[in-house]
Amino acid sequence: MRIRRAMLKDLEGITEIYNDAILKTTATFDTELKTPDEQKRWFEGHDLKYPILVADEEGLIIGWASLSRWSGRSGVFESW
């Protein structure tokens, strides 16, 4: 496995992992799946100061991480 900066060609793998997390986990407060266009805008909003990294195993993206200025996720809080 190799950790490296993400490239645009990695976006499909990143999106697949993220959309799976939206559907099956509580790892994100996003509630709707991301489209390729939304993800491309998100990708283009990152730079050297706010990078996207991927875990690449023989050309397959198996994980990713990013730094962002802020989050616009909606999230839902339910009190007990």
TORVEXTI-51419 format. One record per residue: chain; residue number from 1; residue in three letters; x, y, z of N, C-alpha, C in turn. Coordinates in nm, 3 decimals. Each point is the difference from the previous one (the first is absolute). Example, Ala and Ser with C-alpha at 12.3 -4.5 7.8 and 13.67 -1.06 7.14 Angstrom:
  chain  resi  resn      n_x      n_y      n_z     ca_x     ca_y     ca_z      c_x      c_y      c_z
      A     1   ALA    1.319   -0.569    0.780   -0.089    0.119    0.000    0.090    0.120    0.000
      A     2   SER   -0.035    0.105   -0.072    0.082    0.119    0.006   -0.077    0.109    0.073
//
This chain:
  chain  resi  resn      n_x      n_y      n_z     ca_x     ca_y     ca_z      c_x      c_y      c_z
      A     1   MET    0.085   -0.117    0.000   -0.085    0.117    0.000    0.089    0.123    0.000
      A     2   ARG   -0.042    0.100   -0.073    0.073    0.125   -0.010   -0.095    0.116    0.030
      A     3   ILE    0.043    0.093    0.084   -0.076    0.122    0.028    0.060    0.110   -0.089
      A     4   ARG   -0.087    0.068   -0.073    0.046    0.105   -0.090   -0.109    0.105   -0.018
      A     5   ARG    0.038    0.111   -0.061   -0.099    0.102   -0.034   -0.096   -0.053   -0.104
      A     6   ALA   -0.125    0.036    0.015   -0.101   -0.044   -0.096    0.016    0.073   -0.132
      A     7   MET   -0.035   -0.071   -0.107   -0.004    0.057   -0.133   -0.145   -0.010   -0.049
      A     8   LEU   -0.034    0.079   -0.100   -0.137    0.001   -0.050   -0.046   -0.140   -0.039
      A     9   LYS    0.091   -0.082   -0.050   -0.037   -0.136   -0.040   -0.044   -0.086    0.119
      A    10   ASP    0.032    0.042    0.123   -0.037   -0.073    0.121   -0.141    0.033    0.047
      A    11   LEU   -0.061    0.101   -0.059   -0.126    0.052    0.051   -0.113   -0.103   -0.003
      A    12   GLU   -0.002   -0.086   -0.099   -0.104   -0.102   -0.006    0.010   -0.094    0.122
      A    13   GLY    0.120   -0.042    0.034    0.020   -0.087    0.117   -0.033    0.070    0.130
      A    14   ILE    0.040    0.127    0.012   -0.031    0.079    0.119   -0.152    0.012    0.016
      A    15   THR   -0.068    0.031   -0.109   -0.145    0.018    0.004   -0.071   -0.130    0.036
      A    16   GLU    0.048   -0.110   -0.054   -0.061   -0.130    0.032    0.011   -0.030    0.150
      A    17   ILE    0.115    0.025    0.057    0.020   -0.022    0.144   -0.089    0.094    0.081
      A    18   TYR   -0.005    0.127   -0.040   -0.076    0.098    0.076   -0.150   -0.029   -0.007
      A    19   ASN   -0.050   -0.029   -0.119   -0.143   -0.029   -0.012   -0.039   -0.126    0.077
      A    20   ASP    0.088   -0.097    0.004   -0.026   -0.119    0.080   -0.010    0.037    0.149
      A    21   ALA    0.086    0.090    0.044   -0.003    0.044    0.140   -0.128    0.077    0.032
      A    22   ILE   -0.049    0.079   -0.096   -0.126    0.072    0.021   -0.113   -0.099    0.024
      A    23   LEU   -0.003   -0.106   -0.078   -0.108   -0.099    0.008    0.010   -0.092    0.121
      A    24   LYS    0.122   -0.035    0.042    0.016   -0.110    0.095    0.063    0.034    0.134
      A    25   THR    0.046    0.123    0.019    0.071    0.031    0.124   -0.045    0.133    0.059
      A    26   THR    0.056    0.032    0.113   -0.020    0.131    0.061    0.129    0.081   -0.007
      A    27   ALA    0.085   -0.031   -0.096    0.129    0.068   -0.014   -0.013    0.140   -0.059
      A    28   THR   -0.116    0.033   -0.055   -0.022    0.131   -0.060   -0.140    0.049    0.036
      A    29   PHE   -0.016    0.131    0.002   -0.131    0.058    0.021   -0.072    0.026   -0.132
      A    30   ASP    0.064   -0.031   -0.112   -0.070    0.013   -0.128   -0.115   -0.100   -0.003
      A    31   THR   -0.109    0.040   -0.063   -0.118   -0.085   -0.005   -0.040   -0.039   -0.141
      A    32   GLU    0.061    0.062   -0.102   -0.031   -0.031   -0.139    0.129   -0.038   -0.073
      A    33   LEU   -0.012   -0.097   -0.091    0.116   -0.045   -0.077    0.058    0.114   -0.082
      A    34   LYS    0.130   -0.004   -0.020    0.070    0.102   -0.077    0.005   -0.038   -0.147
      A    35   THR   -0.023    0.098   -0.086    0.007   -0.021   -0.144    0.144    0.023   -0.047
      A    36   PRO    0.033   -0.050   -0.118    0.135    0.028   -0.054    0.029    0.150   -0.012
      A    37   ASP   -0.097    0.080   -0.041    0.022    0.144   -0.012    0.026    0.065    0.136
      A    38   GLU   -0.076   -0.039    0.101    0.022    0.054    0.135    0.139   -0.037    0.050
      A    39   GLN    0.038   -0.122   -0.024    0.130   -0.047    0.047    0.114    0.069   -0.074
      A    40   LYS   -0.019    0.028   -0.128    0.104    0.070   -0.075    0.020    0.141    0.056
      A    41   ARG   -0.109    0.070    0.030    0.011    0.134    0.060    0.071   -0.009    0.136
      A    42   TRP   -0.037   -0.102    0.081    0.064   -0.021    0.129    0.150   -0.023   -0.018
      A    43   PHE    0.036   -0.084   -0.095    0.141   -0.031   -0.028    0.076    0.126   -0.038
      A    44   GLU   -0.059    0.078   -0.089    0.065    0.122   -0.049    0.014    0.106    0.109
      A    45   GLY   -0.075   -0.013    0.109    0.011    0.094    0.111    0.114   -0.030    0.095
      A    46   HIS    0.077   -0.102   -0.027    0.115   -0.037    0.083    0.129    0.041   -0.067
      A    47   ASP    0.101    0.027    0.081    0.128    0.044   -0.052    0.112   -0.053    0.090
      A    48   LEU    0.117    0.057   -0.010    0.112   -0.048    0.082   -0.025    0.018    0.149
      A    49   LYS   -0.070    0.107    0.037   -0.029    0.024    0.141   -0.110   -0.092    0.053
      A    50   TYR   -0.095   -0.035   -0.086   -0.113   -0.087    0.036   -0.001   -0.121   -0.095
      A    51   PRO    0.092   -0.094    0.021    0.015   -0.110   -0.096   -0.104   -0.110    0.016
      A    52   ILE   -0.008   -0.082   -0.104   -0.073   -0.126    0.003    0.107   -0.108   -0.017
      A    53   LEU   -0.002   -0.098    0.088    0.093   -0.112   -0.009   -0.078   -0.128   -0.026
      A    54   VAL    0.063   -0.094   -0.068   -0.062   -0.130   -0.023    0.094   -0.110    0.046
      A    55   ALA   -0.061   -0.112    0.038    0.073   -0.124    0.024   -0.020   -0.082   -0.127
      A    56   ASP    0.109   -0.027   -0.070   -0.002   -0.067   -0.130    0.066   -0.136    0.015
      A    57   GLU   -0.075   -0.103   -0.034    0.056   -0.135    0.004   -0.009   -0.059   -0.141
      A    58   GLU    0.112   -0.001   -0.066    0.009   -0.052   -0.137   -0.101    0.065   -0.093
      A    59   GLY   -0.014    0.132    0.010   -0.090    0.075   -0.088   -0.143    0.009    0.048
      A    60   LEU   -0.033   -0.066    0.110   -0.136    0.005    0.055   -0.002    0.094    0.119
      A    61   ILE   -0.093    0.095    0.000   -0.012    0.093    0.112   -0.076   -0.072    0.111
      A    62   ILE    0.068   -0.023    0.113   -0.061   -0.074    0.110   -0.032    0.089    0.120
      A    63   GLY    0.037    0.127   -0.008   -0.031    0.095    0.106    0.043    0.139   -0.042
      A    64   TRP   -0.049    0.098    0.071    0.038    0.138   -0.030   -0.022    0.088    0.123
      A    65   ALA    0.062    0.117   -0.003   -0.015    0.100    0.106    0.020    0.138   -0.063
      A    66   SER   -0.060    0.101    0.062    0.019    0.136   -0.050   -0.004    0.100    0.113
      A    67   LEU    0.063    0.113   -0.024   -0.011    0.116    0.088   -0.083    0.104   -0.072
      A    68   SER   -0.091    0.064    0.073   -0.087    0.101   -0.060   -0.008    0.121    0.091
      A    69   ARG   -0.035    0.113   -0.057   -0.016    0.123    0.077   -0.117   -0.011    0.097
      A    70   TRP   -0.110   -0.060   -0.043   -0.121   -0.012    0.081   -0.089   -0.105   -0.061
      A    71   SER   -0.107   -0.033    0.067   -0.093   -0.101   -0.049   -0.140    0.058   -0.008
      A    72   GLY   -0.067   -0.023   -0.113   -0.135    0.048   -0.018   -0.103   -0.111    0.017
      A    73   ARG    0.037   -0.108    0.065   -0.091   -0.113    0.017   -0.116    0.035    0.090
      A    74   SER   -0.115   -0.055   -0.034   -0.120    0.036    0.075   -0.008   -0.072    0.134
      A    75   GLY    0.016   -0.130    0.002   -0.009   -0.075    0.125   -0.136    0.016    0.067
      A    76   VAL   -0.038   -0.096    0.074   -0.127    0.005    0.072    0.027   -0.041    0.144
      A    77   PHE   -0.046    0.081    0.094    0.016   -0.032    0.141   -0.135   -0.038    0.056
      A    78   GLU   -0.002   -0.113    0.063   -0.123   -0.043    0.068    0.030   -0.015    0.148
      A    79   SER   -0.077    0.067    0.081    0.023   -0.012    0.144   -0.062   -0.128    0.052
      A    80   TRP    0.047   -0.044    0.111   -0.049   -0.125    0.059   -0.129    0.027    0.064
//
